[in-house]
Amino acid sequence: MSFMQAFAGGVGVFQRDLAPCHISNLVKKNFKKKKLTVLDWPGNSPDVNPIENLRSIGNRRVKISSDIPSHQLSNELSQLAPNDQTSHTKRKTISKASF
């Protein structure tokens, strides 16, 4: 969090996601102690992290396709996102999945 020191005292705003490490009481207290401004996160706001959306789509596909072989499911999951800059994230997500 040392890079955040430049933003202490209202110079900048920290936008957190819903990652547990960003919403823990320890982190909240530290933000308050260091006088860091934190942008409120609306309760029904969509997740801005694209990997979460990819995981959600993958999880739905796994539930729908739970009776197909894992190699076929892996092939289907690899088709979730276009082959552009998201392909690295897509490959890492699929490689970490446990079928």
C-alpha positions in Angstrom: 0.0 0.0 0.0 3.0 2.3 0.0 2.1 3.5 -3.5 -1.2 4.8 -2.0 0.7 7.2 0.3 0.8 9.6 -2.6 -3.0 9.8 -2.5 -3.4 10.2 1.2 -5.4 13.2 2.4 -7.9 13.4 -0.4 -5.6 13.8 -3.3 -6.9 10.6 -4.9 -9.6 8.1 -4.6 -9.1 4.3 -4.2 -11.6 2.2 -6.1 -11.8 -1.2 -4.7 -13.5 -4.3 -6.0 -15.2 -6.8 -3.8 -12.1 -8.9 -3.2 -12.0 -10.0 0.4 -8.6 -8.4 0.9 -10.1 -5.0 0.0 -13.1 -5.2 2.3 -11.5 -6.7 5.4 -11.8 -4.8 8.7 -8.0 -4.5 8.8 -7.8 -2.9 5.4 -10.7 -0.5 6.2 -9.0 0.6 9.4 -5.7 1.1 7.6 -7.4 3.2 4.9 -9.1 5.3 7.6 -5.8 5.7 9.5 -3.9 6.8 6.5 -6.8 9.1 5.4 -7.3 7.4 2.1 -10.5 8.2 0.3 -12.3 5.0 -0.8 -15.0 5.1 -3.5 -18.3 3.6 -2.3 -19.2 0.4 -4.0 -22.9 0.2 -4.8 -24.5 -3.1 -3.6 -26.0 -4.1 -6.9 -23.1 -2.9 -9.0 -21.8 -5.4 -11.6 -18.3 -6.6 -11.1 -15.7 -4.6 -13.1 -13.2 -7.4 -13.1 -13.5 -9.2 -16.5 -12.1 -12.5 -15.1 -15.1 -12.7 -12.7 -17.5 -12.5 -15.7 -15.5 -15.1 -17.5 -15.6 -17.4 -14.5 -19.3 -16.9 -14.1 -20.0 -17.8 -17.7 -17.7 -20.9 -17.3 -19.5 -21.9 -14.1 -22.8 -21.8 -15.8 -21.5 -23.9 -18.7 -20.0 -26.4 -16.2 -23.4 -26.8 -14.5 -25.2 -27.2 -17.9 -22.6 -29.5 -19.3 -21.6 -31.5 -16.2 -22.1 -34.8 -18.0 -19.6 -34.2 -20.9 -16.0 -35.3 -20.8 -13.5 -32.8 -19.3 -11.5 -32.4 -22.5 -14.6 -31.4 -24.4 -15.6 -29.0 -21.6 -12.1 -27.4 -21.7 -12.5 -26.9 -25.5 -15.9 -25.3 -25.0 -14.6 -23.0 -22.2 -11.8 -21.9 -24.5 -14.4 -20.5 -26.9 -15.9 -18.1 -24.2 -13.9 -15.0 -25.2 -12.6 -13.8 -28.5 -9.0 -14.5 -29.4 -7.7 -11.0 -28.5 -5.9 -9.6 -25.5 -8.2 -11.6 -23.2 -6.9 -14.9 -24.5 -4.1 -15.0 -21.9 -6.5 -14.5 -19.0 -8.8 -17.1 -20.5 -6.1 -19.7 -20.9 -4.9 -19.1 -17.3 -8.4 -19.4 -15.9 -9.1 -22.6 -17.8 -5.7 -24.1 -16.8 -6.4 -23.4 -13.1 -9.9 -25.0 -13.3 -10.3 -28.4 -11.8 -12.5 -30.7 -13.7 
